[in-house]
Amino acid sequence: MTPPELARRLRTRDAVVIGLAAMIGAGVFTVFAPAAEAAGSGLLLGLAIAAFVAFANASSTAQLAARYPESGGAYRYGRERLGAWPGFLAGWGFVVGKTASCAAMAMTFAAYLVPSEWQRALAAAAVIVLAGVNLRGITRTARAAAIIVGFVVLVLLLVVSAGAGSVLQRGIPLDGLLDSGWPGILQAAGLIFFAFAGYARIATLGEEVRDPARTIPRAISIAFVVALLLYALVALVLLAALGAPALAASTAPLVDLVEASGWPAAAPLVRVAASAAALGALLALIAGIGRTALAMARDGELPHRLASVHPRTRVPHVAEIVVAVVIVALVLTVDLREAIGFSSFGVLGYYLVANLAALTQPAVERRVPRALSAAGAIGCLVLVVALPPPSIVAGLAVFAVGVGWRLITMARRRR
């Protein structure tokens, strides 16, 4: 008997909010401080570079998703266009790296709400609850994401309103754009890039989207534009209100912004929104990891049991349960908030494979110029090189483990 497949239940609006939940995660509340530390006011150039690379990647991803409307995202595209090894490496980097990111998001959520002694327990509880939401069906995931995204966007607009006066008084902060040099600007771009990377969640859900050839490219484009506008506005008001040195030293820059702007009553709301944003990213990530694990298990790259699909809810329930168990274990035993550099490495590797796959598509399948996909691939490589050395070493180590896993699996099959 053929096992049940995932059901096409997501509309364009649903896909957009899932992508936005991943893109407007806790990163927007924290990423601009380390970006300012790396580049000062040059973080605005870093934002522009990150946005261009993300746009190129999103364009390639949308083009591929229209041709391969299946679960797995860049894993599937790499496997179909480039071969089993590139596809596996993209999928492995995503599953392992983003599982660590989930643990970090869960701990970030808890850190905003409770004292340190309660954080692990609350983070684990959050993972269990969100996994339960995902297990009830993809439409429940989309509804929960819509509520979270709506709240977070409203709070971000409140923050922008609080800082607008500083922009009007002092103008756009363009002084010292190049003071930190291009290495600092590129490092800032690498940090900010990951705030855009959530549109991949839309692609990983390709098997659950109605009319995927039309819906996925539209959803990716809408989510990208909304996120870019929000990030640009937030970056401008942060620099205008706080200045690059104070922004670089801040541990909660958006909270500092509303307090410096004379809106201290909004600070608790901003903290709650940061916590909610972490939940939104976690919700979307669990769904994306589960679908990628499903696709890899179908091809024998991961244990076949992970390919199970629930006959009623039509979700990869075994994969999502396993992912949740691993995340909870990480949350309870390891603090990954400061040790997930390999996730950054893995995301860039993931999109490198997507861009290279898009380059191989024939003219009849192309929606964007081949040069844009080439620029995306080059951009991924440049940002990888710009990452801090510990992140590169950790990323190479994770991929080495993946290569070892696949070689052992292949040897067992030959026996």
N, C-alpha and C positions, 0 to 999 in steps of 0.2 A: 504494500500500500504506500502510495506517495505521501510523504509527510506534508502537513499544511504549510502554506507559504504565508509570508507577511501580507497584510491587507492594505490596499490603497485607500486610506481614509483621510489623509492630510490635504487640506486646501492651501492655496498660496498664503493666506493669512496665518495659518497654523505653522507652516514652514518658516515664515518670516520671524514669528515670535520665538520659535525654538532657536533659530540662528542668533537672534538678538540676545536671548538669555545667555548664550555662550559667549557672545562678543562683549556685551555690557556686563561683564562679571565683576568680581571684586577688583580686577586689574585697573579699571578706570579710577578707583579710589586710592590706588597705591603706586601705579607705574610711573606717574610723572615725577615723583620724588627721586628715584634712582636715575631717571632720564635726565633730570636737571643736574644731578651730581656728575653725570658723565659729560654733559654738553652745555650746561648753563642755559641761557636763552636759546642756544642752538638746538634745543630739543624741538623747536618749531620746525627746523629743517629735518631733524630726525623723524618727526611726525609725517612730514611730506614724503620722505623717502619710504618710510614704512607703509604709508597709504598707497604709494605707487606699486611697491612690490606686492602688497596685499591685493590691489586691483588686478594686477597681472595674474596672480594666482587664482583669484576668484573667477576671472574670465576663462582661464584654462579649465578650472573645475566645472564651471557651468557648461562649457562646451562638451566636456567628457560626460557629464551627468545626463545631458540630453541624449547621448548615444548609448550609455550604459546605465539605465535607470534601475540599478540594483543596489542592495546593501553593500557597504564596504568602502565607498569613497575611493581614495587614491590607491588602496590595496587592490580593488577590482580593476581600476584603470591601468595601473602598472602591470598587473598580471596579463590583462588582455592585449595591451599594446607593446609592452617591453619584455615580458617573460615572467616566469615564476619567481626568480630571485628578486628582481626589483619590486615586484608586488609584495612579496613576503616582507622585505625590509621596510617598506612603507607601512604595512599593517602592523608589524612588530613594534616599530618605533611609536606608532600611535597608541596601540593597546597598552604597552608597558609605560610609556611616558605619561599618557593621560590618566592611567590608574593612579600614578603618583600625584598627578595634579589634582585628582579628586580628593585624595587624602589631605592635600594642602588646602583646598577650598573648604573642606569640612572643618578643618582647624581654624581657618580664617573666619568662618562664620561664627564659631563658638567664641573666638577671642574677642569679638566685638560685644558679646552679650554677658559672659559670666567670668568669674575669677578663674585663675589658671588651674586650680585643683578640680574644677568641674568641666574644664574644656574638652577633655578626651571623651568623657561620657556623653556630653551633649553632641559632640561631633559625630560619634558613632550612632547616636539616636537619629540624627539628621539623615545620615546615609541610609539607615533602615527605612525611615519614613519615605524618603524620595524614591528608593528602590521599589517600595510598595506602590507608590503612585505610578511609576513606569510599568510595573507588572499588571496594572489594571487596564492598560491599553494605551496606544500612542495618542489617542485623542485626549485622554486624561493628562498625559504629559504636556500636550499643547495648551490645555486650559490652565494648568498650574503655571506654565511658563508665561502665559499672557498676563496673569495677575501679577506675577513678580516683576516682569518687564515694565508693565504699566506704572507700578509704584516707583520703581527705580528711575525711570525716565522723568517722572514728575519731580522727584527730588533733585535730579541733576539739573533740570530747568530752574528749580528754585536756587540751586547753587550758582548757576550762571547769572540769574537775576541779582543775587547778592553781590557778585563781583563785577557786574556791568558798570557800576559807577566808577570803579577804578580804571576800567578801560576808557571811559569817556573823559576822565580827568587826565590820565597819563598817556593815553594813546596805546597803540599796539606795541608791545615791548620788543623792538627790533634791534636794540643796541647790543653789541657783543655777540652777534649770531655765530661768528667764526672764532671766537676767543679760545675755545677748547680744541680747535682743530678738527679735521675730518675723522680721525680715529674716534674721538669722543662723540661726534655726531652720529657716526655709524653704529657705535655701541648703543646710543640712545634709540636709534632706529630699530636695532635688534630687540631692545626691551619693549618698545611700543608695538612692534609688529605682532606680538603674541596677543595683544588686546583685540586685534582684528581677526584672529585665526578661527573664530567660532563659525564662520560660514561653512566650514567643513562639516559641521553637524548636519547641515541641510543635505549635503551630498551623501553622507552615510545613511540617511533615511530614504534614499532614492527608491526603494522598493515599496514604500508606504505612502508615496505622494501621488495624488490624482493627476493625470495628464503630465507626467514628469518632464517630457521634452519642453513643455511650455512653462510649467510651474517652477521647476528648480532654478532655471536661469533667472526668472523674474524674482523669486524669493531671495536668491543670493544677491542680486543687484540692489533690491530694496533694503535688505538688512545692512549691506555694506555702506550705502549712502547715509542711512540714518545714524549708524555708528560713527562714521567719519565726521559728520556734522557735530555730533555731541562731543567727540574727542577734541575737535578743533576749538569749539567754544570753551570747553573746560580748560584746555591748555592755555588759551589766551587769558582767561580771567585769573587763573592761578598765577601766571607770571606777572600780570598787571597788579594784582592785589598783594602778593607776597614777595615778589622778586625772586630771581633765580637762587641766590644763596639761602634764603629762608625756606624756599620750596625744597631744595636739596636736603636740608636738615630735618624736614618734617616727617613725622611718622604717621600723621593723619592729615594730609594736605587739604582735603575738602572741608574737614572740620575746622582747621585753622583759617581757611578762607572765609567761612561764614562768620566766625568770631572776629576776625580782623575787619570785616565789612560792617560790623555793628549789628549782626543778626545772631547773637549767641543762642537765642531760643531755638534756632534751627539745628544746632549741633547734635542733640540727641536723635533727631530725625535722620540726619546724615549718617550717623552710626548705624541706625537700624537699616537704612537703605543699603549700606555697605554689606551688612550681614545678609540682607535679602538677595543682593547681587551675587554673593558667593553661593547661596542656595540655588539661584537660577542657573549659574554656570555648572554647578554640580549636577543638577537635574538633567541638563542637556548633555553633559559629558557621559553620565552613566548610560543614557540612551545611545549615544554614538559609539561608545566602547562595545556595548552589547551587540550592536549591528555589525561592527567590524569583526568582532570575534565570531559571530554567526557566519559571515562570509568566509573567513579563514577556515573555520571548522568544516564547512561544506566542501572545501577543496582539500581537506586532510592536513592543513598546515597547523591546526590546533586539534585537540581531542574532539572526536566526532560528536560526542554527547552535547557539546556546546551549540550544535546546529539545530537542536530541538526547538520547535515553535509550538506554543500553547494552542490547542485546537479552538478555544473560545475567544481569548483575547488577542490572538495572533501576534504575540510578542515573543522574542527569543528568551524565554523565561529562565532556562538553565544558565545561559550565558550571563544574564543580568544578575541572577542570584550569586553566581560564582564571583562576578566582578564586585558585587556589594560585600561579599564575605571578605575578599582580599582587601578592599578599601578599609573595612572596619578593623581588620587585623593590623593594617598599617597605622591607622589612627590611634589604636590602643598601644602600639609598641614603638613607633618611630615618629619623630617630628620632622616632616618633610617640607615645612614652609621655607626653610633656608637651604634645602638640599635637593632641588629638582631641576638643576641645570640641564640634565640629560633630557628633560621634557622639552626644553627649548630647542635643543639639538634635534630631537626626534621630530618636532613639528616642521622644522625647516627641511629635514630629509623627506618628510611626507610630501610637502609641496614641491620639492625638487622633482620627485618621481611624477607627480601630477603634471607639472609643466613639460617634462620630457615626454610623457605619454601624449600630451596634447600636440606636441611637435610632430608626432608620427601620423596624425589623422589626415586623411585625404581632403582635398579641397571641398568635396561635397558635404563633408561633416563640419567644416570650419565655420565658426560664428565670429571669430576675432582673428586679426592678422597673426600669422605665425611668428612675426617679430615680437609680438607682445608676450607670447609664451616663452620665447627665448629670453626676453628681458626678465621674466619672472624666475626662470631657472638661474640666470646669472645673479639676480638679486638674492635668491636663497643662498647661493654659495658665498656671496660677499658678506651677508649677515652671519653666516656660520663662522667665517673667519674672524668676524668682529666680536664674537662671543668671548667672555672671559675664559682663559685656559682651563680652569677646573670644569666648566660646563662642557667644553670640547672633550676632555678626557673622560668625563662621566658618560657622555653620549656615545663615544667610541666603545666604551666598556659594555654598555647596554646592547649595542648592535653586535658586539662580539659574542655575547651570550646568545643572542638570537641566531646567529650563524651556527654556533655550536648545536643549539637545539634542532635546527633544520637538518644539519648533517647527520646527527644521531637518528633522527626520524627517518631520513632517507635510507640510512644503512639498515635499519630494522626492516624496512619494506622490501629491501633486496634479498633478505634472508629467506 
